[in-house]
Each structure stands twice: as C-alpha cells, then as structure tokens.
C-alpha cells in the first residue's frame, strides 16, 4: 500500500513539474512574441515619422495646437498615437490608440487621456519587453513620449505606487501629466508610475 502511494505521489509530482515547466515555457514564448511584435511596429512608426511632411497640405488639415485629440496612424489594422522611450530600462515601445486585451498582447495601449491635455494614461502587460520592469524605475527617471506629429514630450518619474484592480478613477484622475501602469506578478494589483512633464533646455 505504501509503495503504491509513494509511486502515485512521484507520478503526481512529475506531472506538476511538467505542468509548471510548460507554463514557464509558454510565458517565455508569449513574452518574446509580444516583444518582437512591438519591435516590428516601432520600426514602422518611426519610418512613418521620418517621411517628409506634405508641404502642400491645406491649412485646415494641419494639426491644431489647441485640439487635445491625438493624431492616430493605422498600421496593420490598428491605430497608434506614438511611441514611448524609457532610457533607463532600454525600452522603446509603440503605443496603441485604444486598449483591450488583444491589443495589449502587441503593445502598450492608451487607457485614457492625451499627451496634449497632460492626462495621458498608458497600460501595458507585464511582459519583460513591455512594462514588466516598470517597478525598477527610480524617482527622477526620464520618460519620453513622441506622438504621431513627431512632437516629443519629456517627463520625469515623480511617484511609484501600487493601486488595486478596482481603482479605476484614481488611476485616471491624478495631478500627474503621464501615468504608466501594469499588473504585478500574479495580477492582484497594479504597479503605477506617475510622471510630471519637464522642460529640457
């Protein structure tokens, strides 16, 4: 009886180890796939920004500096509002114009707001090559957002906090100009990075 129980426990242990290994490998594959997708889109976004502007455009078609709506460019069927650079983490990531879980598997997404109205909130998965290392940022770290009009806005990390998954209004309504957030490991809470716009001489 004990021998059978011991054999059964060994088999169960082997099955659990195999399941854990499979989950680990799947997560690594998904992380790598998301990173590669973001890299591909980033290259296309930067290519769009490097193209010469159309100087024959009618005045009414030029960007209105008082309009808080952000310019959106379509790539592979999805809208993008620009890209994010976080030098301290070695990250450059495209930012989609709207969010859902399918989009976030490709790149970080605008959750709410606009860079033009200083209330932009960007959500991203905690993939290593997306927002997985946000929690390692320091107060004073620089974050740069480049929109699809090639306007760069520079921010400085002011606060790093943890919010609960139900804290939707506190996430969106803050005194900070830019908020980045992602899930903690396990998804119980949200690592939230608040940034203030700065002027660079």
Secondary structure, 3 states (H helix, E strand, C coil): CHHHHHHHHHHHHHHHHHHHHHHHHHHHHHHHHHHHHHHHHHHHHHHHHHCCCCCCCCHHHCCCCCCCCCCCEEECCEEEEEEEEEHHHCEEEEEECCCCHHHHCCCEEEEECCCCCCCEEEECCCCCCCCCCHHHCCCCCEEEEEECCCCEEEEEEEEEEEEECCCHHHHHCCCCCEEEEEECCCCCEEEEEEEEECCCC
